[in-house]
Amino acid sequence: MKTNFSTGLILSCGGALLAASMMVGNAAAADDHWKFLIKNKSDHAVLEFRTREDDDWSSNWINNRIEPGDTFDMDFNTSEGSCTVRTQITFTDGSRFDANVDYCKISTLYLYEDKLRGE
C-alpha cells in the first residue's frame, strides 16, 4: 500500500499533539492537591491542626500559630484517600475540638472557638 507523504506527516503531527496533551494533563493532575485557606475567626491563636487517618492523629500540619484574624495557605500535597477527614484544632487557651471536613469541597476553612465551617 502506498502512503501519501502529507497524510503520514499529518498522522505524525497528530500523534505528537496527542502525546503532548497527555503530558500536560498529567502535569495538571499531579498539581491537583487539597489546597485551601484557613481563616482563624476565633479569639485565640491556633496552635495545632491535625488530621486523623487509621485511628491515629497526624503530626501538626502548621509550623507557626495562626493568630486571630490571620489566614494560612494549607496544602496537603495530595488528593488521595477519603475526601472526608476528621480534623482536630487546638488553641492557645488549651481548648480543642474535632470535626469531619470534606476537603474535596472546600476552598476556605473558617475556624471558630468550638466549630469550623468550610466553603
C-alpha positions as CSV (number, residue, x, y, z in Angstrom):
1,M,0.0,0.0,0.0
2,K,1.3,3.4,-0.9
3,T,1.4,6.1,1.8
4,N,0.9,9.7,0.9
5,F,3.7,11.8,2.4
6,S,1.3,14.6,3.6
7,T,-1.1,12.0,5.2
8,G,1.8,10.5,7.1
9,L,3.0,13.9,8.2
10,I,-0.5,14.8,9.5
11,L,-0.7,11.5,11.4
12,S,2.7,12.0,12.9
13,C,1.9,15.6,14.0
14,G,-1.5,14.4,15.4
15,G,0.3,11.7,17.4
16,A,2.8,14.2,18.8
17,L,0.0,16.6,19.7
18,L,-1.9,13.8,21.5
19,A,1.2,12.8,23.4
20,A,1.9,16.4,24.4
21,S,-1.7,17.0,25.6
22,M,-1.5,13.8,27.7
23,M,1.7,15.1,29.3
24,V,0.2,18.4,30.1
25,G,-2.9,16.7,31.5
26,N,-0.7,14.5,33.8
27,A,1.2,17.6,35.0
28,A,-2.1,19.3,35.9
29,A,-3.3,16.2,37.7
30,A,-0.1,16.0,39.7
31,D,-0.8,19.6,40.9
32,D,-4.4,18.6,41.9
33,H,-3.8,18.7,45.7
34,W,-6.1,19.6,48.5
35,K,-5.2,23.2,48.8
36,F,-7.3,25.7,50.8
37,L,-7.1,28.7,53.0
38,I,-7.5,28.6,56.8
39,K,-9.0,31.7,58.3
40,N,-8.9,32.0,62.1
41,K,-12.1,33.7,63.2
42,S,-11.7,32.8,66.8
43,D,-10.5,34.9,69.7
44,H,-7.4,32.6,70.3
45,A,-4.4,31.6,68.2
46,V,-4.4,28.1,66.7
47,L,-1.5,26.0,67.9
48,E,-2.3,22.7,66.2
49,F,-4.1,21.5,63.1
50,R,-4.2,17.7,62.9
51,T,-6.0,15.1,60.8
52,R,-7.0,11.6,61.7
53,E,-6.2,8.6,59.5
54,D,-6.3,4.9,60.5
55,D,-7.3,5.8,64.1
56,D,-4.1,8.0,64.6
57,W,-3.8,11.8,64.7
58,S,-1.2,13.2,62.3
59,S,1.6,15.4,63.3
60,N,0.8,19.1,63.4
61,W,0.3,20.5,59.9
62,I,1.2,24.0,60.9
63,N,4.7,25.2,62.0
64,N,3.6,28.6,63.4
65,R,0.5,29.5,65.2
66,I,-2.3,31.1,63.3
67,E,-3.3,34.3,65.1
68,P,-6.9,35.5,65.4
69,G,-7.9,37.2,62.1
70,D,-4.9,35.6,60.2
71,T,-5.1,33.5,57.1
72,F,-2.9,30.5,56.3
73,D,-2.4,28.7,53.0
74,M,-2.7,25.0,53.5
75,D,-1.6,22.3,51.0
76,F,-1.8,18.6,52.0
77,N,0.3,17.8,48.9
78,T,-2.1,15.0,48.0
79,S,-5.6,14.4,47.0
80,E,-5.6,10.7,47.6
81,G,-7.8,9.0,50.2
82,S,-11.2,9.8,51.5
83,C,-12.4,13.4,51.0
84,T,-13.9,13.5,54.4
85,V,-11.2,13.6,57.1
86,R,-11.6,14.1,60.9
87,T,-9.7,17.3,61.8
88,Q,-8.6,18.5,65.2
89,I,-8.0,22.1,66.1
90,T,-6.1,23.2,69.3
91,F,-6.0,26.8,70.5
92,T,-3.6,28.7,72.8
93,D,-6.1,28.7,75.7
94,G,-5.9,24.9,75.8
95,S,-9.3,24.3,74.2
96,R,-9.7,21.9,71.3
97,F,-12.4,20.3,69.2
98,D,-12.5,18.0,66.2
99,A,-15.0,17.6,63.3
100,N,-15.3,16.0,59.9
101,V,-14.2,18.1,56.9
102,D,-14.9,17.3,53.3
103,Y,-11.6,18.6,51.7
104,C,-12.8,17.9,48.2
105,K,-15.5,20.6,48.5
106,I,-13.8,23.5,50.3
107,S,-11.6,26.4,49.3
108,T,-11.7,28.1,52.7
109,L,-11.9,26.7,56.2
110,Y,-13.1,29.1,58.9
111,L,-12.1,28.2,62.4
112,Y,-14.1,29.4,65.4
113,E,-13.8,28.7,69.2
114,D,-15.9,25.5,69.0
115,K,-16.6,24.7,65.4
116,L,-15.3,25.1,61.8
117,R,-17.1,25.9,58.6
118,G,-16.0,25.2,55.1
119,E,-17.0,26.9,51.8
